[in-house]
Amino acid sequence: MFNQQLMDVANKLVEGCKTNNEREGLDTLYHPEAESHEAMAMEGSGSRMVKGIDGIKAKHDWWENAHEMHDGSVEGPFFHGDDKFSVIFGLDVTNRETKERMQMKEVALYTVDQGKIVKEEFFYGAG
């Protein structure tokens, strides 16, 4: 069916997200020079892309410090070819600075090469 190595990486990432252990996956599932692309520039950075595992970890730190998570959902993985999978994330968060609560969904598309995530891309719903 699909590449077993791709399915292993995808299932481990999804399991980590479902159990709030996604931090561990950053060290084991990602290539050290992986890229992360957002649909819009991240607050305060002016950039949509970060490169390298340290930049991706910093992005996670910013998100966790800027938002209070109330609830979340993880759907997937959904596979495409030998090197891609996607995950749908549902988020219910409050921005700590503005106190605005928002519910949102995003699709994450991951590209895998030689058993490591080399690129992640996030697509936001417009609502």
C-alpha positions as CSV (number, residue, x, y, z in Angstrom):
1,M,0.0,0.0,0.0
2,F,2.1,3.0,1.3
3,N,5.8,3.1,2.1
4,Q,6.2,1.5,5.6
5,Q,8.8,4.0,6.7
6,L,6.4,6.9,5.8
7,M,3.6,5.2,7.7
8,D,5.8,4.7,10.8
9,V,6.8,8.4,10.9
10,A,3.3,9.6,10.3
11,N,1.8,7.3,13.0
12,K,4.4,8.2,15.5
13,L,3.9,12.0,14.9
14,V,0.1,11.6,15.2
15,E,0.4,9.5,18.4
16,G,2.7,12.1,19.9
17,C,0.3,14.9,19.1
18,K,-2.7,12.9,20.6
19,T,-0.8,12.2,23.8
20,N,0.8,15.7,24.2
21,N,4.2,14.3,23.5
22,E,4.9,16.1,20.3
23,R,8.1,17.6,21.7
24,E,9.8,14.1,21.7
25,G,9.0,13.7,18.1
26,L,10.9,16.9,17.2
27,D,14.1,15.2,18.2
28,T,13.4,11.8,16.7
29,L,11.2,12.3,13.7
30,Y,12.6,15.5,12.2
31,H,15.7,16.0,10.1
32,P,18.0,18.6,11.8
33,E,17.6,21.0,8.8
34,A,13.8,20.5,8.4
35,E,11.7,23.5,7.2
36,S,8.4,24.7,8.7
37,H,6.1,26.8,6.5
38,E,3.1,28.7,7.9
39,A,0.3,30.1,5.8
40,M,1.0,33.6,7.3
41,A,3.9,35.2,8.9
42,M,4.2,34.3,12.6
43,E,3.5,37.1,15.1
44,G,6.6,39.1,15.8
45,S,8.8,37.3,13.3
46,G,7.7,38.7,10.0
47,S,8.4,35.4,8.4
48,R,6.4,32.4,7.3
49,M,9.3,30.0,7.3
50,V,11.8,28.7,9.8
51,K,14.6,26.3,9.0
52,G,16.3,23.9,11.4
53,I,15.1,22.0,14.4
54,D,16.0,24.8,16.8
55,G,13.8,27.2,14.8
56,I,10.9,24.7,14.8
57,K,11.3,24.2,18.6
58,A,11.3,28.0,19.1
59,K,8.1,28.2,17.1
60,H,6.6,25.6,19.4
61,D,7.8,27.6,22.4
62,W,6.2,30.8,21.1
63,W,2.9,29.1,20.4
64,E,2.7,27.4,23.8
65,N,3.6,30.7,25.6
66,A,1.2,32.8,23.6
67,H,-1.8,30.6,23.8
68,E,-3.8,28.7,26.5
69,M,-5.1,25.4,25.0
70,H,-8.6,24.4,26.0
71,D,-9.2,21.5,23.7
72,G,-7.7,20.0,20.6
73,S,-8.2,17.2,18.1
74,V,-6.0,15.3,15.7
75,E,-7.3,13.5,12.6
76,G,-5.1,11.3,10.4
77,P,-2.7,10.6,9.1
78,F,-3.7,10.8,5.5
79,F,-1.1,9.6,3.0
80,H,-0.1,10.8,-0.5
81,G,2.5,8.8,-2.5
82,D,5.7,7.6,-1.0
83,D,6.8,10.8,0.8
84,K,3.9,12.9,2.1
85,F,1.2,12.7,4.7
86,S,-1.2,15.2,6.2
87,V,-2.9,15.7,9.6
88,I,-5.9,17.8,10.5
89,F,-5.6,19.7,13.8
90,G,-8.6,21.2,15.6
91,L,-7.7,23.9,18.2
92,D,-9.6,25.7,20.9
93,V,-7.3,28.3,22.3
94,T,-7.2,31.7,24.0
95,N,-4.5,34.2,23.0
96,R,-2.9,35.1,26.4
97,E,-2.2,38.7,25.3
98,T,-5.6,39.7,23.8
99,K,-7.7,37.2,25.8
100,E,-9.5,36.3,22.5
101,R,-10.7,32.7,22.4
102,M,-10.7,31.1,19.0
103,Q,-11.6,27.7,17.5
104,M,-9.7,26.8,14.4
105,K,-8.7,24.0,12.1
106,E,-5.5,23.6,10.2
107,V,-4.2,21.0,7.8
108,A,-0.5,20.1,8.1
109,L,1.3,18.6,5.2
110,Y,4.5,16.7,6.0
111,T,7.2,15.6,3.6
112,V,9.4,12.7,4.6
113,D,12.8,11.7,3.2
114,Q,14.8,8.8,4.4
115,G,12.7,8.3,7.4
116,K,12.8,11.9,8.7
117,I,10.4,14.9,8.3
118,V,12.1,17.4,6.1
119,K,9.3,19.8,5.6
120,E,6.0,20.8,7.3
121,E,3.4,23.1,5.8
122,F,0.4,24.5,7.5
123,F,-2.9,25.5,5.8
124,Y,-5.5,27.5,7.7
125,G,-9.2,27.6,7.4
126,A,-10.6,31.0,6.6
127,G,-13.2,31.4,9.2
